[in-house]
Amino acid sequence: MAGLDAFGTQLQRSDMAGSPTFTAVANVTSVTPPALERETLDMTTHGSPDQWREYIGGLKDGGEVSIDINYDPRLHDSLVADLDDDAPRDYKVVWPKALGSWAFSAVMTGFQPEAPHDDKLAASLTFQVSGKPTITTGA
């Protein structure tokens, strides 16, 4: 298989209600899902075989999520409230064609609009993932 078409991928935002409703963020042009990482702990000792370093897994990090949007202040300025919110909010990256989703809690860390004289209004939003993402595989 050569690959899958990314068209239709969404970033959805929770209303954080008791039975949450997720709504797609409008006009998303690019989604970079959580960049999962894991630290390693150096367990090397003077007795490590043949002087090779030895490691074990350490803390894991959900990394960052970023999206680029065709910026419309009427649709997107309400998201700036997420930047003021200290508590993480729930989001989902939903893959196209029912391929699954990645759900996560995150704190918005950046909202960067731009208005070049020769191009469209655009913005980049960045989120720091808090805790472990939930990965759901679709069809």
N, C-alpha and C positions, 0 to 999 in steps of 0.2 A: 504494500500500500504506500502510495506516495505521500499522503498526509491528509489532514482534515481542514476544511474551510472554517475559519474563525468567525465568519460573518454571522451576526446574531448574538454574540457573547454579550452578557449584560452584567453590570454591577447593580445590585439591588440593595436598598436601604430599608431597615426595619423602622417601624413607628414605635417600637419598644413597648407596645401594649401587652397585656396579659396573654392574649392570643395574637401574636404579632402578625402584621401585614407587611409584606416586603413589596416595595415599589421600585421599578427600574429608574435609575438616574437617567435623565433625558440626554440625548445627543452625544452619547459616548462614542469616541472615534478609536480609542485604543485602551485596552485593559492589561495591566501587568499584575497578575495574581500574587498571592503571598510568596515571598522568596524564602522558603524554609531553609534553616541552617542549624548546624549542631556543632558545638565546641568539642574539642577533645582535651583530655587531661593526660599529661605526660606522666607515665608510670615507670619510666626508665630507672633502673637501679644499677649499682656497680656489678650486679650479677646478671644483668640482661644478656641473653645468649648472643654471642659473637658481636657484642657492642652495638646491637641494633636497638633503636628507640622503640618503646612499647607504649601504646595508647589505649584508653578506654573512652567511651562516649560520655560527654558532659551535658551541660544544659542545652536545651533546644530553644530556637527562636523562630517565631512566625514571620519575622522580617517585615517588609513594607509591601503595601499595595499602592499602585498609582494608576490614575486614569487621566486621559486627555479628553476634553469635551469641546464641542462647538458651543462656546459660551453664550448664554442668553441670561442677562441679569434677572429677567422676570421668572425664569425657571430655576436658576442656580444660586442666587444670593441667599436664599433660605438655608442653603447648606453651610453657610459661614457659621451658623449657630453651632454646628458640630465642632468647629474649631474652638469655640468658647466652652464646650462641655468637657468637664474633667473625667467623667465616667465613659468607658468604652461603649460604643454603639454596635449593634449587630448589623452585619452586611453579608452579602452572598455574591460570589462570582458564579453566574449560571452559564454553563456551556451550551452552545447551540445544538439543535437536533436531539434534545433530551439525553445528552451525553453525561449529565451529572452536574454537580455543583461543589463549590468550596464555601462553607459558611465559617464566619469568624467574627470575633469582636475586635474593634479597633478604635483608636483615638486618631482623629484627623490632625495631622501635623503640618499640612501646607495647603494653601489655596492660592494659586498664582495665575491671575487673569492677565491676558495680553491683548493689546489693540493696535496692531501694526497698521501703518497708513496704507499698505498695499496688500492686505490679506484680511481674513475673517477674524472676528472676535473668537478667542480661544482661551482655555484655562487648563491648568494641570493641578490635580488634587492628589495629595499623598496621605496615606494612613499607616500608622504603626499597629501591627497586629498584637493583641494582648491574649495570651493563652494559646491553646491548641486549636487549630482549624479542624473542622469536621468535613471530611471528604466523602462525598456521596457519588457513587458510580451509577451512571444511567444505562440506557439500552446499549 
